Amino acid sequence: MTDGSAWRQPGPGAPASGGWEARPTWPAPNTPQAAGPQPAPNSWWSDALADPWRDPDAPVVVVKNPPDEVPDLEKPPPPSAGPRVGIGLVLLVSIVTALLAGALGGTLGYVFAVGGGGATLGAGGQVGNAPLNNRAPDSIAALVKKVLPSVVTISMRVGNGTSLGSGFVVSSDGHVITNNHVVEGGNGSATIRFSDATVATAKVVGNDAESDIAVLKIDTNGLPDGKLVPVQFGNSDQVQVGDPVVAVGAPLGLTSTVTYGVVSYLDRPIRTSEGGESRYYSAIQTDAAVNQGNSGGPLFDAAGRVIGINSVIGTLSEDQASAGNVGLAFAIPINHARRIATDIINTGKARRTVMGVQVDTSYQNPLGGARLSQVQAGGPAEGGGLKSGDVVMAVNGKPIEESWDLTALVRKYAPGDTVEIQYLRGTARAKTSVTLVADAK
């Protein structure tokens, strides 16, 4: 999963950093780590000190040791000899290329045989009657062309390195939403790079560490009229498993990269932790390829509307230098993120949704559930009839497997929303309705 700032790692016994809270079949979050993981010296990404999207102890984003001055992004980099490539890698690439070529040749042979001789080339760069420069309005290519002007790459000086992530424009006056962990620990001033290589500066307006949301404001001086193209917002409450999705961002620093997949699960409770601050949300899970640098970038639906913010991934690797996408990416639902961002813009801080309880983190049960160790007097839970010792089993039908799942699922809703709580009191099952409120922070 992706998380982190200046490549800090929690101390022994601390919660997993930058990752999905490990289930029993995942590497334990307290697995000893060698201090300062270093990638292989001949790795082409060896200037990235670690993989921020990997496992619970990884920070998030590409971090490089910068020169004394931030380079002009519009100038090409000076030529260099480049890394050496081992013969084993060359042989492997050759074998893979040969296999791909063989597969392609076999496929084309089959197509030509079935089609009776092959395609007919026409004038004006056409194959048959289909113009090569046109795409159907509902195609992925048309969607990408529509949304790319709204997606930006964000870089910020963090400690002795640079944090690199993604974001997207949400207003015509230059507000940008990203993950808090992309800008956390920075100096508050960021460089914004658009898909056409236009560069601008931005300032951090505000952030909320627990929801992992930050808002930036682009300095529009010098930008041409119409340069800021806000995204269209979707409704993450209407997303269904199996819906196609497109992720856009800068994985491994490769700006304006597009990946495609489907929604593979909804309301997956996610908890990450960095520097003692826990982050909770009920995520959209997808198999769209997401890696370090995608943090803060948008997840679009098939209509080109933002439905989530790509934030963390799951990985099986215990090696930070080799971890990467394994088809498990998690996005903060846009309804949640948009509410938090609006609070930050309007009031300078975010409201956190609560039900007025404390949970017993030591409670373990094969059936799941979160046992309430304390119910706030006069709070929402007490108003719904809940008592200390009750075990909450589900929120609006979504089951609770770990105690912290309750916090993640409650955070999905806005203060004032009413949810159905299923719970156990002793051996008796019951349900009640609880109207959630904003905390006092």
Phi, psi and chi 1 to 4 in degrees:
 res  aa     phi    psi   chi1   chi2   chi3   chi4
   1 MET       -  159.2  -50.7 -150.8  171.0      -
   2 THR  -105.7  134.7  165.8      -      -      -
   3 ASP  -170.3  163.4 -154.2   83.7      -      -
   4 GLY   120.7 -179.2      -      -      -      -
   5 SER  -142.5  -98.2   51.4      -      -      -
   6 ALA   -89.2   44.3      -      -      -      -
   7 TRP    56.9   36.4  -60.7   99.4      -      -
   8 ARG   -84.2  148.9  -65.2 -173.5  -63.0  -88.8
   9 GLN  -123.5  145.4  -65.9 -177.0  -12.9      -
  10 PRO   -69.7  158.1   26.4  -32.9      -      -
  11 GLY   -75.0  174.2      -      -      -      -
  12 PRO   -56.7  137.5  -22.2   32.4      -      -
  13 GLY    83.5   -5.6      -      -      -      -
  14 ALA   -77.0  158.4      -      -      -      -
  15 PRO   -61.7  160.0  -19.8   30.3      -      -
  16 ALA   -57.8  138.2      -      -      -      -
  17 SER  -101.2  125.0  170.7      -      -      -
  18 GLY    70.8   20.3      -      -      -      -
  19 GLY  -142.8  174.8      -      -      -      -
  20 TRP   -73.2  135.4  175.4   16.7      -      -
  21 GLU   -58.1  125.8  179.6   69.3    7.5      -
  22 ALA   -65.4  132.7      -      -      -      -
  23 ARG   -85.6  173.7  -58.7  -66.7 -173.9 -173.3
  24 PRO   -58.1  -29.2  -27.4   34.5      -      -
  25 THR   -88.2   -0.1   56.7      -      -      -
  26 TRP  -101.1  162.3  -70.9   67.0      -      -
  27 PRO   -58.1  135.9  -24.4   32.8      -      -
  28 ALA   -62.4  138.4      -      -      -      -
  29 PRO   -64.4  -20.2   20.6  -31.7      -      -
  30 ASN   -98.8   15.7  -69.1  -33.3      -      -
  31 THR   -57.5  130.0  -59.2      -      -      -
  32 PRO   -58.6  138.2  -21.7   31.3      -      -
  33 GLN  -117.9  140.7  -59.6  -84.0  -18.5      -
  34 ALA   -70.4  133.4      -      -      -      -
  35 ALA   -62.0  135.9      -      -      -      -
  36 GLY    60.9   64.1      -      -      -      -
  37 PRO   -56.2  138.1   22.0  -32.3      -      -
  38 GLN  -121.6  131.1  -63.5  -65.4  -31.3      -
  39 PRO   -71.0  164.2   25.6  -32.4      -      -
  40 ALA   -56.7  140.9      -      -      -      -
  41 PRO   -63.6  -22.0   20.2  -31.7      -      -
  42 ASN   -98.8   11.2   64.0  -19.6      -      -
  43 SER   -72.0  140.6  -61.0      -      -      -
  44 TRP   -70.8  -14.0   64.6  -91.7      -      -
  45 TRP  -105.8   22.8   62.2   84.5      -      -
  46 SER   -65.2   -9.8   58.9      -      -      -
  47 ASP   -83.0   -7.7   58.0  -14.4      -      -
  48 ALA   -87.9  118.7      -      -      -      -
  49 LEU   -70.0  -23.0  -57.2 -176.6      -      -
  50 ALA  -165.6  168.4      -      -      -      -
  51 ASP   -96.6  108.2 -175.1  -22.8      -      -
  52 PRO   -72.2  -10.0   26.4  -30.3      -      -
  53 TRP  -101.6    6.7  -77.8   88.4      -      -
  54 ARG   -76.1 -104.3   62.9  170.9  -61.0  -75.9
  55 ASP  -112.3 -171.7   75.2  -22.7      -      -
  56 PRO   -53.2  -24.9  -33.2   35.2      -      -
  57 ASP  -100.2   12.5  -80.0  -31.4      -      -
  58 ALA   -94.8  144.5      -      -      -      -
  59 PRO   -74.6 -174.2   22.7  -24.4      -      -
  60 VAL   -99.8  -40.0 -105.5      -      -      -
  61 VAL  -127.7  168.6  -73.0      -      -      -
  62 VAL   -64.4  126.4  179.6      -      -      -
  63 VAL  -121.6  125.6  173.7      -      -      -
  64 LYS  -123.9  154.7  -58.1  179.8 -179.4  179.8
  65 ASN   -80.7  113.3  -69.6  -35.1      -      -
  66 PRO   -84.3  163.2   32.6  -34.4      -      -
  67 PRO   -71.4  175.4   26.3  -33.6      -      -
  68 ASP   -59.2  -34.2  -67.7  -23.2      -      -
  69 GLU  -115.8  144.5  -60.8  -65.2  -27.4      -
  70 VAL   -67.7  125.2  176.9      -      -      -
  71 PRO   -67.8  155.6   26.2  -34.4      -      -
  72 ASP   -74.5  113.8 -175.1  -10.8      -      -
  73 LEU   -68.3  -15.0  -62.5 -179.0      -      -
  74 GLU   -85.5  -11.1  -65.7 -176.6  -41.1      -
  75 LYS   -94.0  139.2  -66.2 -178.7 -179.9  179.2
  76 PRO   -67.6  147.2   25.3  -34.9      -      -
  77 PRO   -69.8  153.0   26.5  -34.1      -      -
  78 PRO   -65.5  150.3   24.1  -33.7      -      -
  79 PRO   -66.0  149.1   24.6  -34.4      -      -
  80 SER  -141.6  163.6   62.3      -      -      -
  81 ALA   -69.0  -25.9      -      -      -      -
  82 GLY    81.1  162.3      -      -      -      -
  83 PRO   -72.5  151.3   27.2  -33.5      -      -
  84 ARG   -78.9  144.1  -63.6  180.0   59.3 -173.7
  85 VAL  -111.1  123.3 -179.8      -      -      -
  86 GLY   -66.8  156.1      -      -      -      -
  87 ILE   -65.3  -31.0 -172.1  170.4      -      -
  88 GLY   -62.0  -42.3      -      -      -      -
  89 LEU   -64.9  -41.9  177.8   58.0      -      -
  90 VAL   -60.5  -44.1  173.3      -      -      -
  91 LEU   -63.3  -42.8  178.5   60.1      -      -
  92 LEU   -62.8  -45.3  176.2   60.5      -      -
  93 VAL   -61.0  -40.8  171.7      -      -      -
  94 SER   -62.7  -42.3  -60.4      -      -      -
  95 ILE   -65.0  -45.2  -68.1  173.3      -      -
  96 VAL   -62.6  -42.6  172.7      -      -      -
  97 THR   -61.0  -43.0  -57.5      -      -      -
  98 ALA   -63.1  -41.4      -      -      -      -
  99 LEU   -64.4  -42.7  -69.9  174.3      -      -
 100 LEU   -63.7  -43.0  -69.0  174.5      -      -
 101 ALA   -62.3  -41.0      -      -      -      -
 102 GLY   -63.4  -43.8      -      -      -      -
 103 ALA   -62.6  -42.3      -      -      -      -
 104 LEU   -63.5  -43.4  178.6   60.3      -      -
 105 GLY   -62.1  -41.9      -      -      -      -
 106 GLY   -63.7  -40.5      -      -      -      -
 107 THR   -64.5  -45.8  -57.3      -      -      -
 108 LEU   -63.6  -38.3  -68.7  177.7      -      -
 109 GLY   -60.8  -41.8      -      -      -      -
 110 TYR   -65.3  -43.7  173.7   80.3      -      -
 111 VAL   -61.8  -44.4  171.7      -      -      -
 112 PHE   -64.2  -40.3  -70.2  160.4      -      -
 113 ALA   -65.6  -45.1      -      -      -      -
 114 VAL   -69.2  -37.6  173.8      -      -      -
 115 GLY   -80.2   -6.2      -      -      -      -
 116 GLY    80.9   36.4      -      -      -      -
 117 GLY   125.7  -15.8      -      -      -      -
 118 GLY   115.2  179.4      -      -      -      -
 119 ALA   -80.5  156.3      -      -      -      -
 120 THR  -105.5  121.2  -59.9      -      -      -
 121 LEU   -81.4  131.9  -64.5  178.6      -      -
 122 GLY  -109.3  177.9      -      -      -      -
 123 ALA   -74.9  159.2      -      -      -      -
 124 GLY    72.1   27.9      -      -      -      -
 125 GLY    68.5   40.9      -      -      -      -
 126 GLN  -116.8  148.7  -63.4 -178.9    2.3      -
 127 VAL  -110.4  113.9  176.6      -      -      -
 128 GLY    64.7 -126.8      -      -      -      -
 129 ASN  -109.2   10.8  -66.3  -39.1      -      -
 130 ALA  -101.6  111.1      -      -      -      -
 131 PRO   -61.6  135.7  -18.0   30.4      -      -
 132 LEU   -71.8  -24.8  -70.0  179.0      -      -
 133 ASN   -92.6    8.0   58.7   -9.5      -      -
 134 ASN  -115.0  145.5  -70.0  -22.6      -      -
 135 ARG  -134.8  149.2  -63.9  -66.5 -175.9  -89.2
 136 ALA   -61.3  142.5      -      -      -      -
 137 PRO   -57.0  -27.0  -24.5   34.7      -      -
 138 ASP   -99.3   15.2   58.3   -9.3      -      -
 139 SER   -82.8  162.7   67.5      -      -      -
 140 ILE   -63.8  -38.8  -62.2  -61.2      -      -
 141 ALA   -61.1  -41.4      -      -      -      -
 142 ALA   -67.8  -38.3      -      -      -      -
 143 LEU   -61.7  -46.6 -178.9  157.8      -      -
 144 VAL   -62.8  -42.6  170.3      -      -      -
 145 LYS   -59.5  -34.8 -175.9  176.8 -179.4 -179.8
 146 LYS   -71.8  -40.7  167.7 -172.6  172.9 -177.1
 147 VAL   -94.3  -21.1  -57.2      -      -      -
 148 LEU   -54.8  -39.0  -91.8 -178.4      -      -
 149 PRO   -61.9  -16.9  -24.5   35.9      -      -
 150 SER   -92.5  -12.0  -56.3      -      -      -
 151 VAL   -98.5  135.9 -176.5      -      -      -
 152 VAL  -128.6  157.1  -62.1      -      -      -
 153 THR  -101.4  134.9  -58.7      -      -      -
 154 ILE  -116.7  128.3  -60.1  170.2      -      -
 155 SER  -127.4  141.4   59.3      -      -      -
 156 MET  -146.4  138.6  175.4  175.7  -76.1      -
 157 ARG   -67.6  124.1 -174.7   69.7   64.1   87.3
 158 VAL  -131.0  110.5  176.4      -      -      -
 159 GLY    60.3 -125.3      -      -      -      -
 160 ASN   -95.3    7.8  -66.2  -36.2      -      -
 161 GLY  -131.1 -166.3      -      -      -      -
 162 THR  -128.0  129.6  -62.0      -      -      -
 163 SER   -91.1  130.6  172.8      -      -      -
 164 LEU  -122.1  127.4  177.9   69.1      -      -
 165 GLY  -150.1 -163.4      -      -      -      -
 166 SER  -128.6  168.6  -54.7      -      -      -
 167 GLY  -166.9 -176.9      -      -      -      -
 168 PHE  -151.4  145.6   50.8   99.2      -      -
 169 VAL   -75.4  131.8  179.2      -      -      -
 170 VAL  -120.3   -4.3  -64.2      -      -      -
 171 SER  -150.0  154.8   67.7      -      -      -
 172 SER   -71.1  -13.5   57.3      -      -      -
 173 ASP   -94.6    5.4   60.6   -8.1      -      -
 174 GLY   105.6   13.3      -      -      -      -
 175 HIS   -73.3  138.4  -75.5  105.9      -      -
 176 VAL  -128.3  136.3  170.0      -      -      -
 177 ILE  -103.4  139.4  -67.1  179.3      -      -
 178 THR  -150.4 -176.0 -173.8      -      -      -
 179 ASN   -79.5  146.4  -79.1  140.6      -      -
 180 ASN   -62.2  -35.4  176.7   66.9      -      -
 181 HIS   -71.1  -11.5   67.9 -107.9      -      -
 182 VAL   -72.8  -34.6  171.1      -      -      -
 183 VAL  -111.3   -5.1  -60.6      -      -      -
 184 GLU   -62.9  133.8 -169.5  172.5   34.6      -
 185 GLY    83.3    1.1      -      -      -      -
 186 GLY   -87.6 -177.7      -      -      -      -
 187 ASN   -90.8    6.0   58.1   10.3      -      -
 188 GLY    87.8   -7.2      -      -      -      -
 189 SER  -114.6  126.3  179.4      -      -      -
 190 ALA  -121.9  156.6      -      -      -      -
 191 THR  -103.0  129.9  -61.5      -      -      -
 192 ILE  -109.3  129.6  -57.3  -67.2      -      -
 193 ARG  -121.1  123.5 -171.0  179.7 -175.7   91.9
 194 PHE   -84.8  170.3  -67.3   87.0      -      -
 195 SER   -65.3  -23.2   59.4      -      -      -
 196 ASP   -94.1   14.7   64.2   -4.1      -      -
 197 ALA    78.1    3.6      -      -      -      -
 198 THR   -63.9  138.2  -60.8      -      -      -
 199 VAL  -117.7  139.7  175.4      -      -      -
 200 ALA  -142.6  171.1      -      -      -      -
 201 THR  -109.2  160.4   60.3      -      -      -
 202 ALA  -150.1  155.8      -      -      -      -
 203 LYS  -116.8  147.9  -65.3  -72.2 -173.4 -178.6
 204 VAL   -75.8  120.6  175.3      -      -      -
 205 VAL   -78.8  -42.1  172.8      -      -      -
 206 GLY   179.6  169.7      -      -      -      -
 207 ASN  -156.6  160.5   59.3  -64.6      -      -
 208 ASP  -134.3  111.0 -178.8   59.6      -      -
 209 ALA   -65.2  -38.3      -      -      -      -
 210 GLU   -67.8  -38.0 -175.4  172.0  -54.7      -
 211 SER   -89.2   -7.4   61.0      -      -      -
 212 ASP    61.9   40.5 -159.0   12.0      -      -
 213 ILE  -120.0  137.3  -61.9  -64.0      -      -
 214 ALA  -135.5  150.9      -      -      -      -
 215 VAL  -121.5  132.2  178.0      -      -      -
 216 LEU  -115.0  161.7  -76.3   66.4      -      -
 217 LYS  -129.0  120.3  178.6   72.5  178.4  -59.7
 218 ILE   -77.1  137.5  -64.0  175.3      -      -
 219 ASP   -76.5  111.8 -177.4   -3.7      -      -
 220 THR   -84.1   -4.7   59.3      -      -      -
 221 ASN   -61.0  126.7  -69.7  -30.8      -      -
 222 GLY    90.7  -12.2      -      -      -      -
 223 LEU   -83.6  138.8  -68.8  179.8      -      -
 224 PRO   -68.2  155.7   24.8  -33.8      -      -
 225 ASP   -59.0  139.1  -67.9  -19.7      -      -
 226 GLY    83.0    2.3      -      -      -      -
 227 LYS   -69.0  -35.3 -177.8   60.8 -172.9  173.1
 228 LEU   -87.2  111.2  -61.0  176.9      -      -
 229 VAL  -113.8  101.9 -178.7      -      -      -
 230 PRO   -66.4  148.5  -18.7   32.0      -      -
 231 VAL   -72.1  164.8  -64.2      -      -      -
 232 GLN   -96.8  134.4  -68.2 -178.0  -14.2      -
 233 PHE   -87.7  138.0  -71.3  100.4      -      -
 234 GLY   -96.3 -170.7      -      -      -      -
 235 ASN  -118.6  103.6 -175.4  -11.6      -      -
 236 SER   -67.4  -17.7   51.0      -      -      -
 237 ASP   -73.0  -15.3  -69.8  -21.0      -      -
 238 GLN  -100.7    2.0  -64.5 -179.8   -8.5      -
 239 VAL   -70.8  143.5  174.0      -      -      -
 240 GLN  -124.6  151.8  -63.9 -175.3   15.4      -
 241 VAL   -60.8  131.9  173.0      -      -      -
 242 GLY   101.3  -13.2      -      -      -      -
 243 ASP   -63.7  138.0  -77.8  -11.5      -      -
 244 PRO   -71.6  145.2   25.4  -32.6      -      -
 245 VAL  -140.4  154.7  -71.8      -      -      -
 246 VAL  -127.4  127.6  171.4      -      -      -
 247 ALA  -103.9  135.6      -      -      -      -
 248 VAL  -128.8  134.2 -175.4      -      -      -
 249 GLY  -179.7 -155.3      -      -      -      -
 250 ALA  -127.2   62.3      -      -      -      -
 251 PRO   -61.4  133.5   24.8  -34.6      -      -
 252 LEU    55.7   24.9  -54.8 -179.9      -      -
 253 GLY    81.5    5.9      -      -      -      -
 254 LEU   -87.5   94.4  -56.6  174.2      -      -
 255 THR   -63.9  152.1   60.4      -      -      -
 256 SER    57.1   36.7  -57.8      -      -      -
 257 THR   -84.3  137.1  -66.0      -      -      -
 258 VAL  -116.4  130.5  176.9      -      -      -
 259 THR  -129.4  159.0   54.2      -      -      -
 260 TYR  -132.1  143.5  177.5   75.9      -      -
 261 GLY  -168.1 -156.5      -      -      -      -
 262 VAL  -132.3  162.3  -62.1      -      -      -
 263 VAL   -73.7  122.5  172.9      -      -      -
 264 SER  -105.6  -13.6   52.5      -      -      -
 265 TYR  -166.3  154.5 -165.3   85.7      -      -
 266 LEU  -122.6  149.8  -69.8  171.6      -      -
 267 ASP    57.1   44.9  -68.3  -37.0      -      -
 268 ARG   -80.0  114.3  179.6   74.8   72.2 -172.0
 269 PRO   -65.2  128.4  -21.5   34.2      -      -
 270 ILE  -124.0  134.4  -65.4  -66.1      -      -
 271 ARG  -131.4  126.8 -179.2 -174.8   69.2  174.2
 272 THR  -123.6  165.1   65.0      -      -      -
 273 SER  -148.6  139.1 -176.6      -      -      -
 274 GLU  -150.7  126.6  173.2   90.2   13.1      -
 275 GLY    59.7   30.4      -      -      -      -
 276 GLY    86.7   -6.7      -      -      -      -
 277 GLU   -99.6  117.9 -178.3   73.5   44.8      -
 278 SER   -87.9  146.2  -66.4      -      -      -
 279 ARG  -122.8  135.9  -61.0  156.4  177.3  161.2
 280 TYR  -131.2  138.3  -57.9   91.2      -      -
 281 TYR  -165.5  163.0   47.1   89.1      -      -
 282 SER  -101.2  102.1  179.6      -      -      -
 283 ALA   -90.8  156.6      -      -      -      -
 284 ILE   -88.6  121.0  -62.2  172.0      -      -
 285 GLN   -95.1  138.4  179.1  179.7  -49.7      -
 286 THR  -143.9  158.9  175.3      -      -      -
 287 ASP   -99.9    6.8   65.5  -10.6      -      -
 288 ALA   -60.6  135.3      -      -      -      -
 289 ALA   -64.0  122.6      -      -      -      -
 290 VAL  -134.4  135.1  171.7      -      -      -
 291 ASN  -138.0 -179.0  -72.8  -77.9      -      -
 292 GLN   -56.9  135.1   56.4  171.0  -28.3      -
 293 GLY   102.8  -21.0      -      -      -      -
 294 ASN   -77.2  -13.1  -85.8  111.9      -      -
 295 SER   -51.9  129.2  -71.4      -      -      -
 296 GLY    87.2   -7.1      -      -      -      -
 297 GLY   -81.4  162.1      -      -      -      -
 298 PRO   -82.8  148.9   30.5  -34.8      -      -
 299 LEU  -109.8  116.8 -175.0   69.3      -      -
 300 PHE   -99.4  150.2  -66.8  101.3      -      -
 301 ASP   -87.0 -176.9   65.1   11.8      -      -
 302 ALA   -67.6  -14.1      -      -      -      -
 303 ALA   -96.6    3.9      -      -      -      -
 304 GLY    79.7   24.1      -      -      -      -
 305 ARG  -104.7  141.0  -59.9  168.7  -61.7 -163.1
 306 VAL   -73.2  126.7  176.6      -      -      -
 307 ILE  -117.3   -8.6   58.3  169.1      -      -
 308 GLY  -167.0  169.3      -      -      -      -
 309 ILE  -117.2  116.7  -59.2  176.8      -      -
 310 ASN   -64.3  124.3  -59.0  -51.0      -      -
 311 SER  -132.3  -41.4  -59.5      -      -      -
 312 VAL  -142.4  160.9  -65.0      -      -      -
 313 ILE  -131.6  159.0   66.0  171.4      -      -
 314 GLY   -97.5  151.1      -      -      -      -
 315 THR  -149.9  151.5  178.2      -      -      -
 316 LEU   -93.4  -11.0  -66.3  171.7      -      -
 317 SER   -78.3  140.0  175.2      -      -      -
 318 GLU   -98.1   -3.5  -64.1 -174.6   47.1      -
 319 ASP   -99.5  113.4  177.6   11.3      -      -
 320 GLN   -61.2  -31.7  -68.8 -171.9    3.6      -
 321 ALA   -74.3  -20.4      -      -      -      -
 322 SER  -114.0   -3.9   62.6      -      -      -
 323 ALA   -70.6  150.8      -      -      -      -
 324 GLY  -172.0 -164.5      -      -      -      -
 325 ASN   -61.7  132.1  169.2   66.8      -      -
 326 VAL  -127.7   21.3  -68.6      -      -      -
 327 GLY    85.7   16.6      -      -      -      -
 328 LEU  -128.0   95.7  -71.3  173.3      -      -
 329 ALA  -118.5  151.4      -      -      -      -
 330 PHE  -132.2  131.5  -56.5   91.4      -      -
 331 ALA  -120.3  140.7      -      -      -      -
 332 ILE   -71.7  125.1  -58.0  171.5      -      -
 333 PRO   -56.4  139.3  -23.8   34.1      -      -
 334 ILE   -67.3  -29.7 -163.0   60.7      -      -
 335 ASN   -62.1  -39.9  -71.9    9.9      -      -
 336 HIS   -67.5  -51.3  179.4 -175.1      -      -
 337 ALA   -62.9  -40.0      -      -      -      -
 338 ARG   -65.6  -38.5 -172.0  179.2 -177.4 -176.8
 339 ARG   -64.5  -44.5  171.2  169.1   52.0   83.5
 340 ILE   -64.4  -44.3  -63.9  -62.6      -      -
 341 ALA   -62.9  -38.7      -      -      -      -
 342 THR   -64.0  -41.9  -59.5      -      -      -
 343 ASP   -59.8  -44.1  -76.7  -14.6      -      -
 344 ILE   -62.8  -44.3  -69.3  172.5      -      -
 345 ILE   -66.4  -41.6  -66.5  171.8      -      -
 346 ASN   -82.9  -34.0  -68.6  -21.5      -      -
 347 THR  -124.7  -10.0   68.2      -      -      -
 348 GLY    86.2   -4.4      -      -      -      -
 349 LYS  -151.6  164.9   62.7  179.3 -177.9  178.1
 350 ALA  -103.7  146.9      -      -      -      -
 351 ARG   -88.8  135.0  -63.4  178.0  -59.9  161.6
 352 ARG  -106.7  131.7  -59.3  172.9 -173.7  178.2
 353 THR   -84.2  131.9  -52.5      -      -      -
 354 VAL  -136.9  163.6  -62.0      -      -      -
 355 MET  -119.6    7.9   58.3 -178.6  -70.6      -
 356 GLY    76.8   46.1      -      -      -      -
 357 VAL  -140.0  161.1  -61.6      -      -      -
 358 GLN  -116.9  141.6  -64.9  -71.2  -28.8      -
 359 VAL  -107.4  152.9  -61.7      -      -      -
 360 ASP   -86.6  103.6  179.7    0.0      -      -
 361 THR   -71.2  -13.8   56.3      -      -      -
 362 SER   -86.4   -7.6   66.7      -      -      -
 363 TYR   -69.1  128.0  178.2   76.1      -      -
 364 GLN  -132.0  132.0  -63.0  -71.2  -27.2      -
 365 ASN  -150.5  131.1 -168.7  -50.1      -      -
 366 PRO   -56.0  -24.1  -22.9   33.0      -      -
 367 LEU   -85.6   -5.4  -61.8  178.6      -      -
 368 GLY    85.4 -164.8      -      -      -      -
 369 GLY   104.2  159.4      -      -      -      -
 370 ALA  -123.3  116.4      -      -      -      -
 371 ARG   -84.8  132.2 -176.0  167.2   62.6 -169.4
 372 LEU   -82.7  118.0  -54.5 -177.8      -      -
 373 SER   -88.3  -21.3   60.3      -      -      -
 374 GLN  -154.1  137.6 -178.5  179.3  -14.9      -
 375 VAL  -119.3  121.1  175.6      -      -      -
 376 GLN   -64.8  130.0  178.9 -176.1  -10.7      -
 377 ALA   -63.7  128.7      -      -      -      -
 378 GLY    76.5    4.5      -      -      -      -
 379 GLY   -85.0  177.4      -      -      -      -
 380 PRO   -59.4  -43.5  -23.0   33.3      -      -
 381 ALA   -64.2  -43.9      -      -      -      -
 382 GLU   -62.7  -38.3 -174.0 -177.0   64.5      -
 383 GLY   -62.5  -26.8      -      -      -      -
 384 GLY   -89.2    3.0      -      -      -      -
 385 GLY    91.5    5.9      -      -      -      -
 386 LEU   -76.9  149.9  -66.8  173.0      -      -
 387 LYS  -132.0  159.4  -62.2  179.7  179.1  179.8
 388 SER   -58.2  134.3  177.0      -      -      -
 389 GLY   100.1  -20.2      -      -      -      -
 390 ASP   -64.6  148.8  -70.7  -13.9      -      -
 391 VAL  -113.6  111.1  178.5      -      -      -
 392 VAL   -77.0  124.3  177.8      -      -      -
 393 MET  -102.4  -25.8  -57.6  -60.7  -64.7      -
 394 ALA  -160.3  151.2      -      -      -      -
 395 VAL  -120.8  117.6  177.0      -      -      -
 396 ASN    49.1   40.7  -86.8   -5.7      -      -
 397 GLY    85.3   -7.5      -      -      -      -
 398 LYS   -87.6  119.4  -69.5  -65.5 -179.6  179.4
 399 PRO   -69.5  151.2   24.9  -33.8      -      -
 400 ILE  -106.6  119.3  -67.7  174.8      -      -
 401 GLU   -97.5  -37.4  -62.3  179.5   12.4      -
 402 GLU  -122.1  158.2  -53.4  -77.5   -8.7      -
 403 SER   -59.5  -38.2   59.5      -      -      -
 404 TRP   -75.2  -10.8   52.8  -95.5      -      -
 405 ASP   -58.8  -31.3  -70.9    2.0      -      -
 406 LEU   -61.7  -45.3  177.5   59.7      -      -
 407 THR   -62.2  -45.2  -58.9      -      -      -
 408 ALA   -62.0  -42.4      -      -      -      -
 409 LEU   -71.3  -37.0  -69.8  171.0      -      -
 410 VAL   -66.4  -37.0  165.8      -      -      -
 411 ARG   -61.4  -21.4  -70.4  -71.0 -169.0  -91.0
 412 LYS   -62.7  -30.1  171.5 -176.0  176.4 -179.4
 413 TYR   -96.4  157.3  -60.0   97.0      -      -
 414 ALA   -88.0  152.3      -      -      -      -
 415 PRO   -54.2  134.1  -26.6   35.6      -      -
 416 GLY   101.3  -17.8      -      -      -      -
 417 ASP   -72.4  147.3  -73.4  -10.2      -      -
 418 THR  -108.1  129.9  -60.9      -      -      -
 419 VAL  -121.7  155.3  -63.3      -      -      -
 420 GLU   -93.2  128.0 -178.9 -174.5   85.1      -
 421 ILE  -110.6  123.4  -58.5  -65.4      -      -
 422 GLN  -100.0  133.6  -61.4  175.3   24.7      -
 423 TYR  -148.6  165.4   65.3   98.9      -      -
 424 LEU  -111.8  136.0  -71.4  174.5      -      -
 425 ARG  -124.2  101.9  180.0  169.1  -67.4  167.2
 426 GLY    71.4 -121.2      -      -      -      -
 427 THR  -105.3   -1.2   58.4      -      -      -
 428 ALA   -89.0  131.9      -      -      -      -
 429 ARG   -90.0  142.8  -71.1 -174.3  174.3  -91.4
 430 ALA  -152.5  170.5      -      -      -      -
 431 LYS  -141.8  154.7   66.2  174.9   61.3  175.3
 432 THR  -153.3  168.8 -173.9      -      -      -
 433 SER  -110.3  136.9  -65.2      -      -      -
 434 VAL  -128.3  128.7  172.9      -      -      -
 435 THR   -93.5  116.1  -59.0      -      -      -
 436 LEU   -76.9  157.8  -54.2  173.5      -      -
 437 VAL  -134.8  170.5  -61.9      -      -      -
 438 ALA   -85.6  144.5      -      -      -      -
 439 ASP   -73.4  174.5   66.4    4.1      -      -
 440 ALA   -89.3    1.9      -      -      -      -
 441 LYS   -71.4      -  -66.2 -177.2  179.7  178.8
